[in-house]
Amino acid sequence: MGLRFIFMLTRDDKTVTDARLHLQTALNEGIHHIGFKDVGLPFNQLKTLNKAIKDGGATSYLEVVSLDKSSEIRSAKAALEIGVDILLGGTHVDDVLPLLQGSEIQYFPFPGKIVGHPSVLEGTIEEISEDARRLAQKDGVDGLDLLAYRSGENVQKLMTAVCKVTDKPVIMAGSIDNRGRIQDIKDAGGAGFTIGTAALNDQYSHEPGLEKQLRAIMKDVAKTNDHISPYRKQSLAQSFSAAAAASSDVIEGRLNNMRVRLERIEHEGNWSYHPSMDEMIFVHKGTLTMKFRDRDETVGEGEFIIIPQGVEYCPVPKTESCDVMMLGAGD
């Protein structure tokens, strides 16, 4: 599973007033994880915002930045009423856990000492990682929200140390504004990261506009996750020319455990069958007669036929030659 990018509709630890506008941009770009803070907008607007996120097919996140106990409890209760999928942040874990018990909300609290607004993470690497270990052992804690880039410690060592003390996912937050930091998060063992201000303020990419900022982030995430396709389009005509020049079928590619073969059929084949797989034969050029024991099928250009496993068949070209593409399992 690759890194999870969570786009936060926030600037300087507050939900932005035009969050709905930015949300639509994010949904249009196929962002699947979208969050907001518990401050910046009235409760009823946060509730509407959350519904719009989920209606758009994305997972919703509420991050708690309130530092006092009573405010955090109010935020947790708000998360329940709003119906968010994941609650990020907060430090009063023992007070919040009973409120979330029995709900479907996943809970990722902050490890370490959080101070100020915008929030800053204080403590040594040893202190923060020990607190992370303690929190992760609690029932009801599904993961951790680490303000790694708001710490004065060595960030890479901090992230690595926290990820080592738990098998639960760790989300990294703070000033993440370039691919190098995204790669550092993956190398440390992080499960994901949040970006808000950097995208909204055009700080991630040199190209202005949220749409281009999000595209740049998603491109870097895909590269970091090694989810970039190595395949380019191919010409069937050129591929069949290569197949004709080869002494055997040409395997042009694979789809999971399926192989894609190209063949130029010039002579009547032998009767055969596939003992354990189906095969699809697509005619690219020419006309093919597919002989079965009970009938003959004529397959023209742009048509295909499926040969079920165990069924005997015999291909016969009706034209001088017939170029076919075959899709089936096997080596």
VEXDREN-2710 file (C-alpha; in Angstrom, 1 decimal):
% VEXDREN-2710
k/r/px/py/pz
1/MET/0.0/0.0/0.0
2/GLY/1.4/3.4/-1.0
3/LEU/1.6/6.7/0.9
4/ARG/-1.8/8.3/1.6
5/PHE/-2.0/12.1/0.7
6/ILE/-4.6/13.9/2.8
7/PHE/-5.5/17.3/1.4
8/MET/-6.4/19.7/4.2
9/LEU/-8.8/22.5/3.5
10/THR/-6.9/24.6/5.9
11/ARG/-4.5/27.5/6.2
12/ASP/-2.4/28.1/9.3
13/ASP/-4.3/25.5/11.3
14/LYS/-7.8/26.9/10.5
15/THR/-10.4/25.7/8.0
16/VAL/-10.6/28.3/5.2
17/THR/-13.8/30.1/4.6
18/ASP/-13.9/29.1/0.9
19/ALA/-13.4/25.4/1.7
20/ARG/-16.3/24.3/-0.4
21/LEU/-14.8/25.9/-3.5
22/HIS/-11.4/24.2/-2.9
23/LEU/-13.2/20.9/-2.1
24/GLN/-14.7/20.8/-5.6
25/THR/-11.3/21.4/-7.1
26/ALA/-9.8/18.5/-5.1
27/LEU/-12.7/16.2/-6.0
28/ASN/-12.2/17.0/-9.7
29/GLU/-8.6/16.1/-9.4
30/GLY/-9.4/12.7/-7.9
31/ILE/-8.2/13.4/-4.3
32/HIS/-9.5/10.5/-2.2
33/HIS/-8.6/11.8/1.3
34/ILE/-9.7/15.3/2.4
35/GLY/-9.8/16.9/5.8
36/PHE/-10.4/20.1/7.8
37/LYS/-9.7/21.5/11.2
38/ASP/-12.1/21.9/14.1
39/VAL/-11.7/25.7/14.0
40/GLY/-12.3/28.3/11.3
41/LEU/-15.9/27.7/10.3
42/PRO/-19.1/27.3/12.3
43/PHE/-20.2/23.8/13.3
44/ASN/-23.1/23.7/10.8
45/GLN/-20.8/24.6/7.9
46/LEU/-18.3/22.0/9.0
47/LYS/-21.1/19.4/9.0
48/THR/-22.1/20.5/5.5
49/LEU/-18.5/20.4/4.4
50/ASN/-18.0/16.8/5.7
51/LYS/-21.2/15.7/3.9
52/ALA/-19.9/17.1/0.6
53/ILE/-16.6/15.3/1.0
54/LYS/-18.2/12.0/1.6
55/ASP/-20.8/12.6/-1.2
56/GLY/-17.8/13.2/-3.5
57/GLY/-16.5/9.7/-2.7
58/ALA/-13.6/10.8/-0.5
59/THR/-12.7/9.8/3.1
60/SER/-13.2/12.7/5.5
61/TYR/-10.8/13.8/8.3
62/LEU/-11.3/16.2/11.2
63/GLU/-8.0/17.3/12.8
64/VAL/-8.3/18.7/16.3
65/VAL/-6.0/21.6/17.1
66/SER/-7.7/22.8/20.3
67/LEU/-5.3/22.3/23.2
68/ASP/-7.4/22.5/26.3
69/LYS/-9.4/19.5/27.6
70/SER/-12.9/20.9/27.3
71/SER/-12.4/22.2/23.8
72/GLU/-11.0/18.9/22.7
73/ILE/-13.9/17.0/24.1
74/ARG/-16.3/19.3/22.3
75/SER/-14.4/18.7/19.1
76/ALA/-14.6/14.9/19.6
77/LYS/-18.4/15.2/20.2
78/ALA/-18.6/17.4/17.1
79/ALA/-16.8/14.7/15.1
80/LEU/-19.4/12.2/16.1
81/GLU/-22.3/14.4/15.1
82/ILE/-20.6/15.6/11.9
83/GLY/-19.9/11.9/11.0
84/VAL/-16.3/12.1/9.9
85/ASP/-14.4/9.0/9.0
86/ILE/-11.2/9.7/10.8
87/LEU/-10.4/12.0/13.8
88/LEU/-6.8/13.3/13.7
89/GLY/-4.9/15.0/16.5
90/GLY/-5.7/15.9/20.1
91/THR/-3.8/15.0/23.2
92/HIS/-6.5/14.2/25.8
93/VAL/-6.7/10.6/24.6
94/ASP/-8.2/9.0/27.8
95/ASP/-11.0/11.6/27.7
96/VAL/-11.8/11.2/24.0
97/LEU/-11.6/7.4/23.7
98/PRO/-14.8/6.7/25.8
99/LEU/-16.7/9.2/23.6
100/LEU/-15.7/7.3/20.4
101/GLN/-16.3/3.9/21.7
102/GLY/-18.8/2.0/19.6
103/SER/-18.5/4.5/16.7
104/GLU/-17.0/3.8/13.3
105/ILE/-14.6/6.8/13.6
106/GLN/-10.9/5.9/13.4
107/TYR/-8.7/7.8/15.9
108/PHE/-5.2/9.1/15.3
109/PRO/-4.1/11.3/18.3
110/PHE/-0.9/13.4/18.5
111/PRO/2.1/11.9/20.3
112/GLY/4.3/14.3/22.2
113/LYS/3.7/17.7/23.8
114/ILE/1.7/20.1/21.5
115/VAL/1.9/23.8/22.2
116/GLY/0.8/27.0/20.6
117/HIS/-1.3/27.9/17.5
118/PRO/-0.2/27.0/14.8
119/SER/0.7/23.9/16.7
120/VAL/4.3/23.0/17.6
121/LEU/5.7/19.6/18.7
122/GLU/8.0/19.8/21.7
123/GLY/10.1/17.1/23.3
124/THR/13.1/14.9/22.4
125/ILE/12.9/12.1/20.0
126/GLU/13.1/9.6/22.8
127/GLU/10.2/11.3/24.7
128/ILE/8.0/11.6/21.6
129/SER/8.6/8.0/20.5
130/GLU/7.9/6.7/24.0
131/ASP/4.7/8.6/24.1
132/ALA/3.8/7.3/20.6
133/ARG/4.4/3.7/21.8
134/ARG/2.2/4.3/24.9
135/LEU/-0.6/5.8/22.8
136/ALA/-0.5/3.1/20.1
137/GLN/-1.0/0.4/22.7
138/LYS/-4.4/1.8/23.7
139/ASP/-7.5/0.1/22.5
140/GLY/-9.4/2.4/20.2
141/VAL/-6.3/4.2/18.9
142/ASP/-6.1/3.3/15.2
143/GLY/-2.9/5.2/14.4
144/LEU/-0.9/8.4/15.2
145/ASP/-0.8/11.9/13.8
146/LEU/2.8/13.1/14.1
147/LEU/3.6/16.8/13.8
148/ALA/7.0/15.8/12.5
149/TYR/7.8/19.0/10.6
150/ARG/6.7/21.1/13.5
151/SER/9.5/19.7/15.7
152/GLY/12.9/21.1/16.4
153/GLU/14.5/17.6/16.4
154/ASN/16.0/15.8/13.4
155/VAL/12.8/15.1/11.5
156/GLN/13.9/12.0/9.7
157/LYS/15.2/10.4/12.9
158/LEU/12.0/11.4/14.7
159/MET/9.7/9.9/12.0
160/THR/11.7/6.7/11.8
161/ALA/11.8/6.3/15.6
162/VAL/8.0/6.8/15.9
163/CYS/7.2/4.4/13.1
164/LYS/9.4/1.7/14.7
165/VAL/7.5/1.7/18.0
166/THR/4.2/0.7/16.4
167/ASP/2.7/-1.3/13.6
168/LYS/-0.2/1.1/13.4
169/PRO/-0.2/3.7/10.7
170/VAL/1.5/7.0/11.3
171/ILE/0.3/10.2/9.5
172/MET/2.9/13.0/9.2
173/ALA/1.9/16.6/9.4
174/GLY/3.5/20.0/9.4
175/SER/5.3/22.0/6.7
176/ILE/5.4/19.4/3.9
177/ASP/6.0/21.3/0.7
178/ASN/8.3/19.3/-1.6
179/ARG/8.8/15.8/-3.0
180/GLY/12.0/15.3/-0.9
181/ARG/9.9/15.4/2.3
182/ILE/7.4/13.0/0.8
183/GLN/10.1/10.6/0.0
184/ASP/11.5/11.0/3.6
185/ILE/8.1/10.1/5.0
186/LYS/8.0/6.9/2.9
187/ASP/11.6/6.0/3.8
188/ALA/10.7/6.5/7.5
189/GLY/7.8/4.1/7.3
190/GLY/5.0/6.7/7.3
191/ALA/1.5/5.7/6.1
192/GLY/0.6/9.2/4.8
193/PHE/0.9/12.9/5.2
194/THR/-1.2/16.1/5.2
195/ILE/-0.8/19.2/3.1
196/GLY/-3.0/22.3/3.4
197/THR/-1.3/25.7/3.5
198/ALA/1.5/24.8/1.0
199/ALA/-1.1/23.9/-1.7
200/LEU/-3.5/26.7/-1.0
201/ASN/-0.6/29.3/-0.9
202/ASP/1.0/28.0/-4.2
203/GLN/4.1/26.9/-2.2
204/TYR/4.4/23.3/-3.4
205/SER/4.8/23.9/-7.1
206/HIS/6.1/26.8/-9.1
207/GLU/2.8/26.8/-11.2
208/PRO/0.1/28.8/-9.4
209/GLY/-3.4/27.6/-8.8
210/LEU/-4.7/24.9/-6.5
211/GLU/-5.5/22.6/-9.4
212/LYS/-1.9/22.6/-10.6
213/GLN/-0.6/22.4/-7.0
214/LEU/-2.7/19.2/-6.4
215/ARG/-1.6/17.7/-9.7
216/ALA/2.0/18.3/-8.8
217/ILE/1.6/16.6/-5.4
218/MET/-0.3/13.6/-6.8
219/LYS/2.4/13.2/-9.5
220/ASP/5.1/13.2/-6.8
221/VAL/3.1/10.7/-4.6
222/ALA/2.7/8.4/-7.6
223/LYS/6.5/8.6/-8.3
224/THR/7.3/8.0/-4.6
225/ASN/4.9/5.0/-4.5
226/ASP/6.3/3.7/-7.8
227/HIS/2.8/3.9/-9.3
228/ILE/4.0/5.3/-12.6
229/SER/3.0/3.2/-15.6
230/PRO/6.0/2.2/-17.8
231/TYR/3.8/1.5/-20.8
232/ARG/3.3/3.8/-23.8
233/LYS/0.7/3.4/-26.6
234/GLN/1.6/0.9/-29.3
235/SER/0.6/0.5/-32.9
236/LEU/-1.1/-2.7/-33.7
237/ALA/0.0/-2.5/-37.3
238/GLN/3.7/-2.2/-36.3
239/SER/3.3/-4.9/-33.6
240/PHE/1.8/-7.3/-36.1
241/SER/4.6/-6.6/-38.6
242/ALA/7.1/-7.6/-35.8
243/ALA/5.0/-10.7/-35.1
244/ALA/5.1/-11.7/-38.7
245/ALA/8.9/-11.4/-38.8
246/ALA/9.3/-13.4/-35.7
247/SER/9.6/-17.2/-35.7
248/SER/7.0/-17.5/-33.0
249/ASP/4.1/-15.6/-31.4
250/VAL/5.0/-12.2/-29.9
251/ILE/4.0/-11.6/-26.3
252/GLU/3.3/-7.8/-26.3
253/GLY/2.4/-7.5/-22.6
254/ARG/0.7/-8.9/-19.5
255/LEU/-2.4/-7.9/-17.6
256/ASN/-2.1/-9.4/-14.1
257/ASN/-1.7/-13.2/-14.9
258/MET/-3.0/-12.8/-18.4
259/ARG/-0.7/-12.7/-21.4
260/VAL/-1.4/-10.6/-24.6
261/ARG/-0.1/-12.4/-27.7
262/LEU/-0.1/-11.3/-31.3
263/GLU/-0.1/-13.8/-34.2
264/ARG/-0.4/-13.6/-38.0
265/ILE/-2.3/-16.7/-39.1
266/GLU/-1.6/-17.8/-42.6
267/HIS/-2.5/-21.5/-42.6
268/GLU/-5.2/-23.7/-41.1
269/GLY/-4.3/-24.6/-37.6
270/ASN/-4.6/-27.9/-35.8
271/TRP/-7.5/-29.0/-33.6
272/SER/-6.6/-28.1/-30.0
273/TYR/-8.0/-27.0/-26.7
274/HIS/-7.0/-25.2/-23.5
275/PRO/-7.3/-27.6/-20.5
276/SER/-7.5/-24.9/-17.8
277/MET/-8.1/-21.5/-19.2
278/ASP/-10.4/-19.4/-21.4
279/GLU/-8.9/-17.4/-24.3
280/MET/-10.2/-14.4/-26.2
281/ILE/-9.2/-14.0/-29.8
282/PHE/-9.6/-10.5/-31.4
283/VAL/-9.3/-10.1/-35.2
284/HIS/-7.4/-7.0/-36.1
285/LYS/-7.1/-7.6/-39.8
286/GLY/-8.5/-10.1/-42.2
287/THR/-11.2/-12.7/-41.6
288/LEU/-11.0/-15.9/-39.5
289/THR/-13.1/-19.0/-39.5
290/MET/-13.2/-20.5/-36.0
291/LYS/-14.2/-24.2/-36.3
292/PHE/-15.8/-25.9/-33.4
293/ARG/-17.1/-29.5/-33.2
294/ASP/-20.7/-28.3/-33.5
295/ARG/-20.4/-25.2/-35.9
296/ASP/-18.1/-22.7/-37.7
297/GLU/-18.0/-19.1/-36.6
298/THR/-16.8/-16.3/-39.0
299/VAL/-14.9/-13.6/-37.2
300/GLY/-14.3/-10.4/-39.1
301/GLU/-12.1/-7.3/-38.5
302/GLY/-13.0/-5.6/-35.1
303/GLU/-14.7/-8.8/-33.8
304/PHE/-13.7/-11.2/-31.2
305/ILE/-14.6/-14.7/-30.0
306/ILE/-14.0/-16.4/-26.7
307/ILE/-12.8/-20.0/-26.5
308/PRO/-13.8/-21.6/-23.2
309/GLN/-11.5/-24.1/-21.5
310/GLY/-11.9/-27.7/-22.6
311/VAL/-13.6/-26.7/-25.9
312/GLU/-11.8/-28.0/-29.1
313/TYR/-11.3/-25.4/-31.8
314/CYS/-9.4/-25.0/-35.1
315/PRO/-8.6/-21.6/-36.6
316/VAL/-8.7/-21.2/-40.4
317/PRO/-7.8/-17.9/-42.2
318/LYS/-10.4/-17.0/-44.8
319/THR/-8.1/-14.3/-46.2
320/GLU/-4.5/-14.6/-47.3
321/SER/-3.5/-13.9/-43.7
322/CYS/-5.3/-12.9/-40.5
323/ASP/-3.8/-10.8/-37.7
324/VAL/-5.2/-11.7/-34.3
325/MET/-4.6/-10.6/-30.8
326/MET/-5.1/-13.4/-28.1
327/LEU/-5.7/-12.8/-24.4
328/GLY/-5.4/-15.7/-22.0
329/ALA/-3.6/-17.0/-18.9
330/GLY/-0.3/-18.8/-18.9
331/ASP/3.4/-18.1/-19.7
END
